[in-house]
Amino acid sequence: MNRGLVVAVVAAGILAGAAAGVLRMREGAEPPALERATRYGAPRPLPAFALVDQAGRPFGPERLRGRWTFVYFGFLNCPDICPTTLATLAAARAALSDLPANDRPGVLFVSVDPGRDTPELLGRYVAHFDPAFTAATGSREAIDALAAALGVAVIIGPPAADGSYAVDHTAAIFLVDTGARVAALFGAPHEAGAIARDYRRLVAAY
């Protein structure tokens, strides 16, 4: 099975699990009608994790409390999906600029390639899309543990003669609520308008 197929299978599993969660919502609760997002029936608390942000400061679950946040896993050498997704999230945030400050979402970009993506490089990269974006990295073990907890597949290919290597990863966007719990996910393909509209519905439902 090739790497792309593995990622696709895992992504399908994530979506199936999320759909099952929606079906288990508390009796009497009416879920919002969503275009692209899949809402979890019960938000899933994030596990403890220890990363660092683009400024080298510690970044754990506590940094996500008190604000809605889109979380996306990727890497700097990604040729297409990662920059496209970050540009889409920047456009979605712009479409939500009319919301009260406390309701506007943050964006966290988690690198799955700590061998090449330093905090400094990550900071310059995400600022290109939106200076308000946060980037995080850490040890291979810490990143893999967080990715696994969210159901994100990460596959590092063998190094080529020049030392380069390929990285495959799940392309879903996760929405973390103000209690640092995963509330919903957005499966690819991503579209800024649909993300913004679903975000409004999800926040309103809380």
C-alpha positions in Angstrom: 0.0 0.0 0.0 1.5 3.4 -1.0 1.9 6.3 1.4 -0.9 8.3 -0.3 -3.4 5.5 0.1 -2.4 5.0 3.7 -3.1 8.7 4.4 -6.4 8.5 2.6 -7.5 5.4 4.5 -6.6 7.0 7.9 -8.4 10.2 6.9 -11.5 8.3 6.0 -11.3 6.6 9.4 -11.2 9.9 11.1 -14.3 11.2 9.2 -16.2 8.0 10.0 -15.4 8.2 13.7 -16.5 11.8 13.7 -19.7 11.0 12.0 -20.4 8.3 14.5 -19.8 10.8 17.3 -22.5 13.1 15.7 -25.0 10.3 15.9 -24.3 9.8 19.6 -25.1 13.4 20.5 -27.2 13.9 23.6 -30.9 13.2 23.1 -32.8 16.4 22.5 -29.7 18.4 21.2 -30.2 19.6 17.7 -26.8 19.7 15.8 -26.3 22.6 13.4 -26.6 21.9 9.7 -23.0 22.0 8.4 -21.6 22.3 4.9 -18.1 20.8 5.3 -17.4 20.3 9.0 -18.2 17.2 11.0 -19.0 17.9 14.6 -18.1 15.5 17.3 -21.0 14.5 19.5 -18.9 15.1 22.6 -15.8 17.3 22.3 -12.6 15.3 22.8 -10.1 16.7 25.3 -6.6 17.1 24.0 -4.0 15.0 25.7 -1.1 16.6 27.5 1.6 17.6 25.1 4.8 19.8 25.2 5.8 21.7 22.1 7.4 25.0 21.5 6.1 27.9 19.4 7.9 30.0 16.8 9.4 32.2 19.5 10.7 29.2 21.4 8.2 29.4 24.2 6.5 26.3 25.6 3.3 25.4 23.9 0.9 23.0 25.6 -2.9 22.5 25.8 -3.2 25.5 28.2 -2.2 27.8 25.4 -5.4 26.8 23.5 -7.8 27.5 26.4 -10.1 30.5 26.2 -10.1 30.7 22.4 -11.4 28.8 19.4 -8.5 27.5 17.3 -8.1 25.8 13.9 -5.3 23.2 14.1 -3.5 22.0 11.0 -0.6 19.6 10.7 1.9 20.1 7.9 5.5 21.0 7.0 7.5 23.7 5.4 8.7 21.8 2.4 5.2 20.8 1.4 4.8 21.9 -2.2 1.1 22.4 -2.5 -1.4 21.2 0.1 0.1 23.0 3.2 0.5 26.5 1.7 -2.9 26.2 0.0 -4.6 25.2 3.3 -2.9 28.0 5.3 -4.0 30.5 2.7 -7.5 29.2 2.9 -7.5 29.5 6.7 -6.2 33.1 6.4 -9.1 33.8 4.0 -11.6 32.1 6.4 -10.3 34.3 9.3 -10.7 37.4 7.2 -14.3 36.4 6.5 -14.8 36.2 10.3 -13.3 39.6 11.1 -16.8 41.0 12.0 -17.1 38.6 15.0 -16.4 39.8 18.6 -12.7 39.5 19.3 -13.2 36.6 21.7 -15.0 34.6 19.0 -12.5 35.0 16.3 -10.5 31.8 15.7 -6.8 31.4 16.1 -4.8 29.1 13.8 -2.1 26.7 15.0 0.2 25.1 12.4 2.0 22.0 13.9 5.0 20.9 12.0 5.3 17.2 11.4 8.9 17.6 10.1 11.0 18.7 13.2 14.2 17.7 11.5 14.0 20.6 9.1 11.4 23.0 10.5 13.0 25.1 13.2 10.9 27.6 15.3 12.5 30.5 13.4 11.7 29.1 10.0 8.2 28.3 11.1 7.6 31.8 12.3 8.6 33.4 9.0 6.5 30.9 7.1 3.2 31.3 8.9 3.6 35.1 9.1 3.5 35.1 5.3 -0.1 33.9 5.5 -1.2 35.8 8.6 0.9 37.4 11.3 -1.6 36.2 13.9 -0.9 32.5 13.1 0.9 30.4 15.6 3.4 27.6 14.7 4.6 24.8 16.9 7.2 22.1 16.7 9.0 19.8 19.2 10.6 16.4 19.4 9.6 13.7 17.0 8.1 11.8 19.9 6.0 14.7 21.1 4.7 15.5 17.6 3.9 11.9 16.8 2.0 11.5 20.1 -0.2 14.5 19.5 -0.8 13.5 15.9 -1.8 10.0 16.9 -4.2 11.3 19.5 -6.0 13.3 16.8 -5.9 10.5 14.3 -3.4 12.2 12.0 -1.3 9.9 9.9 2.4 11.0 9.4 4.6 9.0 7.1 8.3 10.0 6.6 9.8 8.6 3.4 13.3 7.2 3.1 16.1 9.8 2.4 17.2 10.4 -1.2 20.8 10.6 -2.2 20.8 14.4 -1.6 19.4 13.9 1.9 15.9 15.1 1.0 12.8 13.0 1.9 9.1 13.0 1.4 6.5 13.5 4.1 2.8 12.5 3.8 0.2 13.5 6.3 -3.5 13.8 6.9 -4.9 17.0 5.5 -7.8 17.5 7.9 -8.3 20.8 9.8 -9.3 20.4 13.5 -11.4 22.9 15.4 -10.5 23.1 19.1 -12.9 24.8 21.4 -12.3 27.2 24.3 -11.8 24.3 26.7 -8.9 22.8 24.6 -11.2 20.1 23.3 -11.5 18.9 19.6 -15.0 19.9 18.7 -15.1 19.3 14.9 -13.0 18.6 11.9 -13.0 19.8 8.3 -12.1 17.2 5.6 -10.4 18.2 2.4 -10.9 19.8 0.0 -11.0 23.0 2.0 -12.9 26.2 1.0 -12.6 29.4 3.0 -16.3 30.4 2.7 -17.6 27.1 3.8 -15.1 26.9 6.7 -16.2 30.4 7.9 -19.9 29.6 7.6 -19.6 26.3 9.4 -17.4 28.0 12.1 -20.2 30.5 12.8 -22.7 27.7 13.1 -20.5 25.7 15.4 -19.7 28.6 17.7 -23.4 29.6 17.8 -24.3 26.0 18.8 -22.0 26.2 21.9 
